[in-house]
Structure formats: structure tokens, C-alpha cells
Amino acid sequence: MATLQEYKCPCCDGAISFDTDAQKMACPYCGNEFEMETLAAYDDELRNDGESDMRWETNAGGEWQEGETDGLRIYLCDSCGGEIVGDETLAASQCPYCGNPVVMMGQFMGELKPDLVVPFRFDKKAAKEALLNHYKGKKLLPKVFKDENHIDEIKGVYVPFWLFDADADANIRYKATRVHCWSDSNYNYTRTSYYSVSRRGTIGFAGVPVDGSTKMADDLMESVEPFDLSQAVDFQTAYLAGFVADKYDVDADSSIEKANQRIKKSTEDAFASTVQGYATVIPASSSINLRNGNARYALLPVWILNTEWNGEKYTFAMNGQTGKMVGNLPVDKGAFWKWFSLVAVISGAAAFGLQLLFGLL
């Protein structure tokens, strides 16, 4: 059984968790707050705590058959004695029995330790309010969805990301044209001039994020970006208390292709924006070479909210640092066709008015 680390208040021994407003560890029982440096020393002391050996001999239950426990992990809550069952990528959670925040230390052993963590700055209440604001102004959102909708699940998740740093040396060539038109009393003339335009230079990239968890949809994670990585701090397990944390199941090497795609597109877009004053611009060749490549492992804060309506599951995500909320919403088909018909009528009326106007001229 993997070891479990639970953070307790040094003053009253109550369970403590990370306070997003104070940016400190806080005790909800005695009200004391603790700096992360203090908890780091406390963490070292907890690691030296010995475990009691209180084994029992019993014949209750049966033996697991081969393959039945593949991918399962069992953790024992030190507060209430309840068992927490998770898969091999679960790193931190809450006890489902007493609700105390726990950190599953065994999940980080033998694997890479995160380099950085961006702490949560928005709490669960703020995430719920952000979802309600996300509903506002959506004219095609079914009214019954807003009235009857309730959140089935909400959890703060530290999502594993690989952050890629590199310098991109680019050499890009474009085919471009300029068009000049004029006329005389007899003819209209058009002259098209063709150009070969080259751009060379270097762009530095720092912290290009790639989601390292297959549990999180890539498009959802990309939508909650950006994160302010200047606010990232050195990783300490204390930041995980009170939140869920996934361990990466997509390693850095497997994430390189995605990082290269993002760097390549950003570089090409930046260089293309400098080619101006032409009628048309078409990329002809692109050569991008990376230098000083480096990857870091970080945990970034995301609130995940799940709800069901009409048998469909809807997932929303909020950036736990910036408060940015994203997620797809259902469409009221009746309202959609009303709007579509209205737009069609207005467009038809406008077209008829133009025909009538030109007919009178």
C-alpha cells in the first residue's frame, strides 16, 4: 500500500489546506496561517514520523484473481481510516469519508518530481459563479438548462503540463504580388508584379505548454490558456492539499511533436505578420531550427465542472489562476430556427430593397 501524507495544523492538529486568497496554508479550525517555507520544514519532520505495526491475522475476504487489480491503487486515510481507491495517475485527492485533504506521496516516488507549480488563486465558490456568468448573454441557450441545471461535480485539479523553452531560428520565403490598375479612353489595364520575399530571424519561446494527461481534453486545456508562469513557484507537495492532482501519463518525449507544432505555427504567424504591402502573400518555403531546447514539468491549476442535461454530459473548465471559463453549451433548436428565419427574412427584405432601388435608378 502506498504511503499517504496529510497536512495537519501544528497548533490544533486539524486538517489544513492551501488558501487561495491568502496564498498560504490555513487551518479552518483555529484560524492560523502558515508560510510555505514553514510547512516545508514541517513536511521534513512528517517524513521522519514512524509508522505503527499493528497487523492482524484474518481469513476474511478472498484472493484477487490475476489482472483484477491492474491499474488500481489503495490509500488509507490517517484521519478516519477510510480507504481511497484511485488509478495509477491519481496523485492527490480528498478522503470521500471525512473530506480531509490528503496527498498520496507514493505516487511521486519513482517518477519525475514536478519542477514548478502555479498555485490556485480562485476557489470553488468563484468557479461556480464563473459558470453562471458563462451562461449569461447566450440567447440560444435553453432556458430550462439554466433554470434546472445543477453542478454534478466540481473539483480543483492540478493538471500536469510540460513547458518547453527554445530559441527558434527561422528562414521563411514567400511568393507575393502587387497589382496596379489604370485605364485610358480605350482600355482598362492591370499589371501584376511578382516578388520573392524572405524573412530571417530568431524568436525565443519560454514555457510553451503541452498537456501531459490523457484524462484532460487537449482542446479544453488549450482554451483555458494562458497561464502566467511568472507566478510559478518551486514545487512543494503542500500546494496539493485540498485539490486533486494528476500525475503525467504522457511523457516529455511524447509531447515534443505537439510542442513543435505550436512553436512552428507561432513562428510562421509572427514572421508572416511582417510581410505587408502586397496584394497576395503565399508561403513558399519554411525552415525552422531550434536551439537551447529544454523541458520543465509543471502542475497548473484548473477547475473542472461537470453537469448533465437531457442525457448529455457537459464539461467546463476554469483557469484556476486567471478565472477564464470555457466549455460548450447546449443549443435551443427552436430558438435557433427562429433566429435563422428572422435573419433570412431580413436578408431577403434587404435584397428586395436593393433590387427595387436599382430598378428605379
Residue pairs with C-beta under 8 A, 6 or more apart in sequence:
1 74
1 75
1 76
2 73
2 74
2 75
2 104
2 105
2 106
2 107
2 109
3 105
3 106
4 75
4 76
4 77
4 78
4 84
4 102
4 103
4 104
4 105
4 106
5 43
5 46
5 47
5 102
5 103
5 104
5 105
5 237
6 15
6 77
6 78
6 79
6 100
6 101
6 102
6 103
6 241
7 15
7 16
7 17
7 25
7 39
7 42
7 43
7 101
7 103
7 238
7 241
8 14
8 15
8 16
9 15
9 16
9 27
9 29
9 30
9 32
10 34
10 42
11 27
11 30
11 32
12 27
12 29
12 30
12 32
14 27
14 28
14 29
14 30
15 79
15 100
15 101
16 25
16 26
16 27
16 28
16 34
16 101
16 241
17 25
17 26
17 28
17 101
17 241
17 242
18 24
18 25
18 26
18 119
18 120
18 238
18 239
18 240
18 241
18 242
18 243
19 25
19 26
19 33
20 119
20 120
20 121
20 122
20 123
20 320
21 123
22 33
23 119
23 121
24 33
24 34
24 35
24 36
25 33
25 34
25 35
25 36
25 39
25 238
25 241
26 32
26 33
26 34
27 33
27 34
34 42
36 233
36 236
36 238
36 239
39 236
39 238
40 236
40 238
43 236
43 237
43 238
71 87
71 88
72 85
72 86
72 87
72 88
73 85
73 86
73 87
73 88
73 90
73 104
73 106
73 107
74 83
74 84
74 85
75 83
75 84
75 85
75 86
75 102
75 104
75 106
76 82
76 83
76 84
77 83
77 84
77 95
77 97
77 98
77 100
77 102
78 102
79 95
79 98
79 100
80 95
80 97
80 98
80 100
82 95
82 96
82 97
82 98
84 93
84 95
84 96
84 102
84 104
86 93
86 104
88 107
88 247
89 107
89 213
89 215
89 246
89 247
89 248
89 249
90 104
90 107
90 244
90 245
90 246
90 247
91 103
91 104
91 107
91 108
91 158
91 240
91 245
91 246
91 247
92 101
92 102
92 103
92 104
92 158
92 237
92 240
92 241
92 243
92 244
92 245
93 102
93 104
93 244
93 245
94 100
94 101
94 102
94 242
94 244
95 102
101 241
101 242
101 243
102 241
103 237
103 240
103 241
103 245
105 237
107 247
108 237
108 247
111 247
112 248
112 297
113 235
113 297
114 160
114 235
114 297
114 298
114 299
115 234
115 235
115 296
115 297
115 298
116 163
116 229
116 232
116 233
116 234
116 235
116 296
116 297
116 298
116 299
117 158
117 232
117 233
117 234
117 235
117 236
117 239
117 240
117 298
117 299
117 300
118 227
118 228
118 229
118 231
118 232
118 233
118 298
118 299
118 300
118 301
118 320
118 321
119 231
119 233
119 239
119 301
119 321
120 156
120 243
120 301
120 320
120 321
121 301
121 320
121 321
121 322
121 323
122 130
122 303
122 318
122 320
122 321
122 323
124 154
124 156
124 303
126 323
127 154
127 156
127 303
127 305
127 318
127 320
128 151
128 154
128 305
130 318
130 323
130 325
131 151
131 305
131 316
131 318
131 325
131 327
133 325
134 316
134 325
134 327
134 329
135 141
135 145
135 146
135 149
135 329
138 329
139 335
139 339
140 331
140 332
140 335
140 336
140 339
141 329
141 330
141 331
141 332
142 330
142 331
142 332
142 335
143 332
145 309
145 329
145 330
148 309
149 307
149 309
150 307
151 305
151 306
151 307
152 306
152 307
152 308
153 304
153 305
153 306
154 303
154 304
154 305
154 306
155 243
155 244
155 303
155 304
156 242
156 243
156 244
156 301
156 302
156 303
156 304
156 320
157 216
157 243
157 244
157 245
157 246
157 301
157 302
157 303
157 304
158 239
158 240
158 243
158 244
158 245
158 246
158 299
158 300
158 301
158 302
159 211
159 212
159 213
159 216
159 221
159 246
159 299
159 300
159 301
159 302
160 211
160 212
160 213
160 246
160 247
160 248
160 297
160 298
160 299
161 209
161 210
161 211
161 212
161 221
161 297
161 298
161 299
161 300
162 209
162 210
162 212
162 248
162 252
162 255
162 259
162 295
162 296
162 297
162 298
163 207
163 208
163 209
163 210
163 229
163 295
163 296
163 297
163 298
164 205
164 207
164 208
164 210
164 255
164 256
164 259
164 263
164 293
164 294
164 295
165 205
165 206
165 207
165 208
165 292
165 293
165 294
165 295
165 296
166 204
166 205
166 208
166 263
166 290
166 291
166 292
166 293
166 294
167 202
167 203
167 204
167 205
167 290
167 291
167 292
168 202
168 203
168 204
168 205
168 263
168 267
168 288
168 289
168 290
169 201
169 202
169 288
169 289
169 290
169 291
170 199
170 200
170 201
170 202
170 203
170 267
170 268
170 271
170 286
170 287
170 288
170 289
171 198
171 199
171 200
171 286
171 287
171 288
172 198
172 199
172 200
172 268
172 271
172 272
172 283
172 285
172 286
172 287
172 288
173 196
173 197
173 198
173 199
173 283
173 284
173 285
173 286
174 196
174 197
174 198
174 199
174 272
174 275
174 281
174 282
174 283
174 284
175 194
175 195
175 196
175 197
175 281
175 282
175 283
175 284
176 194
176 195
176 196
176 197
176 275
176 278
176 279
176 280
176 281
176 282
177 192
177 193
177 194
177 195
177 278
177 279
177 280
178 192
178 193
178 195
178 277
178 278
178 279
179 190
179 191
179 192
179 193
179 279
180 190
180 191
180 193
181 188
181 189
181 190
181 191
182 188
182 189
183 189
192 279
195 278
196 284
197 275
197 278
197 281
199 271
199 274
199 275
201 271
203 266
203 267
203 270
205 263
205 266
206 229
207 229
207 296
208 259
208 262
208 263
209 225
209 227
209 298
209 300
210 255
210 258
210 259
210 262
211 218
211 221
211 222
211 250
212 248
212 249
212 250
212 251
212 252
212 255
212 297
213 246
213 248
213 249
213 250
214 249
214 250
215 246
215 249
216 246
216 302
217 315
218 258
220 315
220 317
220 326
220 327
221 302
221 317
223 317
223 326
224 302
224 317
224 318
224 319
224 324
224 326
225 319
226 322
227 300
227 319
227 321
227 322
228 321
228 322
229 298
231 321
232 298
233 239
235 299
239 299
240 299
243 301
245 299
248 297
252 295
252 297
255 295
259 295
260 290
263 288
263 290
264 286
264 288
267 288
268 283
268 286
268 288
272 281
272 283
275 281
300 320
300 321
301 319
301 320
301 321
302 317
302 318
302 319
302 320
303 317
303 318
303 320
304 315
304 316
304 317
305 315
305 316
305 317
305 318
305 327
306 313
306 314
306 315
306 316
307 313
307 314
307 316
308 314
309 330
310 330
312 330
314 327
314 328
314 329
314 330
315 327
316 325
316 326
316 327
317 325
317 326
317 327
318 324
318 325
318 326
319 325
